[in-house]
Amino acid sequence: MKAYKLPSKTIPRSPGIHQGWLDAIRSGKPASSNLNVSDPLTEVVLLANLAIRAGKIV
C-alpha cells in the first residue's frame, strides 16, 4: 500500500452552489453544476427506477 499513489483529481471541487454560480458569471466559464454532465446521469437513474418499479426491462 505504500507504493500506491492517489490518482490526480480530474474534476475540481465545487465551492458551493451559490459561489460556483457567481464564479461562472465573473469568469464566463461554465458552472461546475453543468447540466450537460448531470442530465444523462439522472436519466439513467430514473430509467432504472422505472424498470425496478415495473418489474420489467425498460
N, C-alpha and C positions, 0 to 999 in steps of 0.2 A: 504493500500500500504506500510505502514511502516514495516509490518511483512514480506513482500516479500523479498526473497533473490535471487540474481542472481545465475544462475546455474554455476557450475565450468566450466572453459574453457577446452575443450577436444582436440581441435586442436590448436597447437601452431601457433602463428602469423608468417607470412613469413618475414624474414629480407630483402627481395628483391630478385629478380631472380638471380642476379649475386652473391650476398653474400650467398644465400642459396646453390647455386651450389658449391661455394668454401668451405662452411662449410661441405657439403656432402663429398667432396673429402678428406678433412682433417680428418673427424671423421669416415669415412667408413660407415656412416648411410645413408639411402635413403634420397633424397632431398624432401623438402616439396611439390614440384611440381611433385609428383609421378604420373605417367601415369596410374597406376592401379586404382587410385581414379577418375581421370578426364575422362578417356576414356568412361566408362559406362554412365556417366552423359551427355557427349557430344553426344553419340549415341542416347540417349532418346530424347534430344532436336532436333537433326537433323531429327529423325523419325517423331516427332510431327510436325515439319515444313513441311515435305514432305506431311503428311496427310492433313494439312491445305491447302497447295497449290493445292493438288489433289482434295480436297473436298470429300475425302473418308476415310474410316477406313483402316489403313495400318496394 
